Amino acid sequence: MAKIAPFALKEKAFGSITASYTAIGTALSSSPRVLFIRNQTDATLYISFDGTNDHHKLASNAGVAVDCATNKADTENISLIENGLTLRVKHAGSAPTSGEVVVEGYS
């Protein structure tokens, strides 16, 4: 049976979120099977997996879950998010004045 393990929490405080993409913590040390991204700021944010394109638009206090493991047999060992990925964030207009963006997940 395959086992999953949590990876270290990644956070970016509101004051460090700009109009240009900046990293949310460090790169992922393993390929996540489940990834949670939560916008706990008071502004709408864009999330990018490549630092160039907008992949998720998260309203204030919204989140997204990316599940790469549901309905996969243990032997398939499938993970669709690359090891070493650095998630990035920018605001979608007005800069946030409180909160943080949080990334959590399991490999």
C-alpha positions as CSV (number, residue, x, y, z in Angstrom):
1,M,0.0,0.0,0.0
2,A,1.3,3.5,-0.9
3,K,1.7,6.0,1.9
4,I,1.4,9.7,1.7
5,A,3.3,12.2,3.8
6,P,2.7,15.9,4.3
7,F,5.2,18.4,2.9
8,A,6.3,21.5,4.8
9,L,3.7,24.2,4.9
10,K,4.4,27.2,2.6
11,E,3.1,30.7,3.3
12,K,3.4,34.2,1.8
13,A,2.3,37.2,3.9
14,F,0.1,39.9,2.4
15,G,2.9,42.5,2.4
16,S,5.1,40.4,0.1
17,I,2.4,39.8,-2.5
18,T,2.9,42.2,-5.5
19,A,1.6,42.8,-9.0
20,S,4.3,40.5,-10.3
21,Y,4.6,36.8,-9.6
22,T,6.7,35.9,-6.5
23,A,7.4,32.5,-5.0
24,I,5.3,31.0,-2.2
25,G,8.0,29.6,0.0
26,T,10.5,27.2,-1.5
27,A,10.2,24.6,-4.3
28,L,8.3,21.4,-3.6
29,S,10.7,18.7,-2.5
30,S,8.6,15.9,-3.9
31,S,5.7,15.5,-6.4
32,P,2.5,16.2,-4.5
33,R,-0.4,13.8,-4.8
34,V,-2.8,16.3,-3.1
35,L,-2.3,20.1,-3.0
36,F,-4.3,22.7,-1.2
37,I,-3.9,26.4,-1.9
38,R,-5.8,28.9,0.3
39,N,-6.1,32.6,-0.2
40,Q,-6.5,34.0,3.4
41,T,-6.0,37.6,2.3
42,D,-8.5,40.4,1.7
43,A,-7.8,40.6,-2.1
44,T,-8.2,38.4,-5.2
45,L,-5.0,36.6,-6.1
46,Y,-3.6,34.7,-9.1
47,I,-1.7,31.5,-8.6
48,S,0.8,30.2,-11.2
49,F,2.6,26.9,-11.6
50,D,5.1,28.3,-14.1
51,G,5.6,31.9,-12.9
52,T,4.2,33.3,-16.2
53,N,0.7,32.2,-16.7
54,D,-2.4,32.6,-14.5
55,H,-3.6,29.1,-13.5
56,H,-6.0,29.8,-10.6
57,K,-7.8,33.0,-9.7
58,L,-8.8,32.9,-6.0
59,A,-11.2,35.4,-4.4
60,S,-10.5,36.5,-0.9
61,N,-10.9,33.6,1.6
62,A,-11.2,31.1,-1.2
63,G,-9.2,28.0,-2.0
64,V,-8.5,25.2,-4.5
65,A,-7.6,21.6,-4.0
66,V,-5.7,19.7,-6.7
67,D,-6.0,16.0,-6.3
68,C,-3.8,13.8,-8.5
69,A,-4.4,10.6,-6.6
70,T,-8.1,9.9,-6.4
71,N,-9.2,6.6,-8.1
72,K,-5.6,5.6,-8.9
73,A,-4.4,2.2,-8.0
74,D,-1.3,2.1,-5.7
75,T,0.7,0.5,-8.4
76,E,0.1,3.3,-10.8
77,N,2.2,5.7,-8.7
78,I,0.8,8.7,-10.7
79,S,1.6,12.3,-9.8
80,L,0.8,15.0,-12.2
81,I,2.6,17.9,-10.4
82,E,6.3,18.0,-10.9
83,N,8.9,17.6,-8.2
84,G,10.8,20.9,-7.7
85,L,7.8,23.1,-8.7
86,T,7.7,26.5,-7.1
87,L,4.2,27.9,-6.8
88,R,3.9,31.7,-7.4
89,V,1.4,34.4,-6.5
90,K,0.4,37.9,-7.5
91,H,-2.5,40.1,-6.7
92,A,-5.2,40.6,-9.3
93,G,-5.6,44.4,-9.0
94,S,-5.7,45.8,-5.5
95,A,-2.9,44.7,-3.2
96,P,-3.9,42.7,-0.1
97,T,-3.8,44.5,3.3
98,S,-4.1,41.5,5.6
99,G,-3.7,37.8,5.7
100,E,-1.5,35.3,3.7
101,V,-1.6,32.7,1.0
102,V,-1.0,29.1,2.2
103,V,0.0,26.0,0.3
104,E,-0.3,22.6,2.0
105,G,-0.2,19.1,0.6
106,Y,0.8,15.5,0.6
107,S,3.3,13.5,-1.4
